[in-house]
Amino acid sequence: MTRHVIIGGGPAGIAALETIRVLAGQAASITLISDEPAYARMALPYYLARDIAEGQVLIGDQAYFARQGVEARLGVRVQQVDTQARTLTLSDGGMVSFDTLLIATGASPQRPPIPGIDQEGVYTFWTLDDARTVIAKGHGTPEAVLIGAGFIGFIVLNAMAKLGWKLSVVELEDHVLPRMLDAQGAKAVEGWLRARGVVLQTGCHVREIARSGSGKLSLALSTGATLTADLVIVATGIRPNVEFLRGSGITIDEGVVVDDRMQTSIPGIYAAGDVAAGPDLLSGAPGGGPLRTAIHAIQPTAVDHGRIAGANMAGREVRYPGSLLMNVLDVLKLHCASFGRWQEAGREVTVVYNPTRPLYRKYVWEDDRLVGALFVGPSEDVTLLNDVGMAKGLIQTKQSLGAWAKYVRAHPTDLRRAYVGSGVANTLIQRTLLGAPARDRAYRVGGVQPPPWHKAPHALLVGTRPARYTELKPTPTPGIGKST
Ligand SMILES: Cc1cc2nc3c(=O)[nH]c(=O)nc-3n(C[C@H](O)[C@H](O)[C@H](O)COP(=O)(O)OP(=O)(O)OC[C@H]3O[C@@H](n4cnc5c(N)ncnc54)[C@H](O)[C@@H]3O)c2cc1C
């Protein structure tokens, strides 16, 4: 029986184990080792905002692992990997042998070397324990300072704003969301936040954090200004969890280097998720050429990686087309999204900007193909939300738009026609990662089964058999077709 071992119980590890179980059947032994419970970090801000209960951040409990036939060793760290003997040394003194191994150990937050950063009241927001601490300390409506205005920091900012906390943000770069938006898009976000009472300090850094006489924290900024806070959240970037691999012979640069089967430099050893530098969909030369690797550090990429690695561990030959760099974010009901190569200088762009709404769209072109896009606009703007999804499809499929490119340049707020007309919808509907439709995975926690929501009209609407659409009863439109 092949022994598959997975290190890490995050989205990448869980996606891999489910794929192995489906493709290899019961004729495979699967062991998952993780030093934390199995949960999705991206759910933590919703837990902070009390939108969900703590149990809802979990993506696997013991009953789930038993159902999957997986030996889950939670609360245990892997300390060393011996790639010759194919064994792992564990923090509880144990040793585990493997035939195939998946490294899905994610990343950890970085703390900048600021004097006073290690004191009580200054926290990262990365783990379930961090979330519990911040919830326990954040009584009433505290004053909070966020250090680092990046994607993760702003997701946490959104949760803190929902709780009514008084918020300030310090960002080293000249504008907020520097790796997600350009200066013009960020300006729209900054205006929106200031209008909602958030204090923004950009282009500066925190020199020191001290406890003032009043018991509050006091942050001295490089500009000479001072901010006070009950709580400080540090969100200044992450680094992949690779320390335990040093000396193992596995190639590491930005993260664990993998090929398009998610295999590392050692045969039979794979890596997935935030720890893995995997193929970047848009990095190859036009018309082909090898893809560069990148760490995108988002959950969809972690799940894709996990599924591809799991399929290859189960003996299939499945290659990954690469992940699309994307970030989608709600900032106090202002929607922000970025896709692909939006940062590239010297390319033709189409821009729509209206600072008063605010509304900002930027499309980056390579001939008649969309290779990058930025969006900023109010969350209640349904057209914007639809177009965000369609822009992703247009970029992801690398579709030549032909005459539709001219149309989009002239009508940049109407992507719908180009999306359908150029055949992108049709291409996407036929595309699967592993060569077959994904299975309904049901719920993973508490043995709960999905409610029977498949009412007949809904099943027809989401179905893929066009002929059956004629079975739908037309919905009467008020005022139309009535003879009075
Ligand atoms: C607050 C927050 C909000 C986010 N929001 C979004 C979002 O909206 N959209 C999005 O796409 N992404 C979001 N992300 C990012 C997303 O959560 C990550 O990309 C994703 O968790 C990566 O999954 P993973 O399985 O690679 O790693 P992880 O989820 O980090 O899981 C890895 C696990 O391995 C464990 N581990 C590490 N080393 C060892 C070892 N030596 N031995 C045993 N176990 C080990 C870790 O403790 C961890 O439990 C968010 C992240 C955070 C923190």
The ligand as an ORCA input file, in Angstrom:
! r2SCAN-3c Opt
* xyz 0 1
  C      -6.401     37.015      7.740
  C      -6.230     36.351      6.413
  C      -7.151     36.572      5.396
  C      -6.983     35.975      4.154
  N      -7.905     36.225      3.190
  C      -7.777     35.654      1.981
  C      -8.741     35.884      0.969
  O      -9.714     36.619      1.156
  N      -8.582     35.266     -0.225
  C      -7.530     34.427     -0.461
  O      -7.446     33.868     -1.543
  N      -6.573     34.200      0.480
  C      -6.673     34.789      1.691
  N      -5.726     34.566      2.653
  C      -4.539     33.744      2.306
  C      -4.863     32.260      2.444
  O      -5.391     32.026      3.718
  C      -3.618     31.431      2.208
  O      -3.194     31.633      0.872
  C      -3.880     29.947      2.447
  O      -4.157     29.715      3.799
  C      -2.688     29.088      2.039
  O      -3.000     27.758      2.304
  P      -1.871     26.682      2.606
  O      -2.578     25.381      2.757
  O      -0.789     26.799      1.619
  O      -1.190     27.112      3.997
  P      -1.782     27.364      5.433
  O      -3.220     27.701      5.388
  O      -0.857     28.338      6.074
  O      -1.642     25.941      6.163
  C      -0.374     25.374      6.451
  C      -0.426     24.632      7.777
  O       0.802     23.915      7.960
  C       1.254     24.082      9.299
  N       2.713     23.866      9.397
  C       3.704     24.726      9.037
  N       4.913     24.174      9.253
  C       4.686     22.950      9.765
  C       5.536     21.890     10.192
  N       6.874     21.967     10.119
  N       4.970     20.764     10.703
  C       3.615     20.632     10.786
  N       2.762     21.610     10.381
  C       3.298     22.745      9.877
  C       0.851     25.524      9.588
  O       0.867     25.820     10.977
  C      -0.535     25.570      8.968
  O      -1.517     25.118      9.870
  C      -5.868     35.126      3.925
  C      -4.936     34.894      4.940
  C      -5.118     35.497      6.167
  C      -4.108     35.240      7.278
*
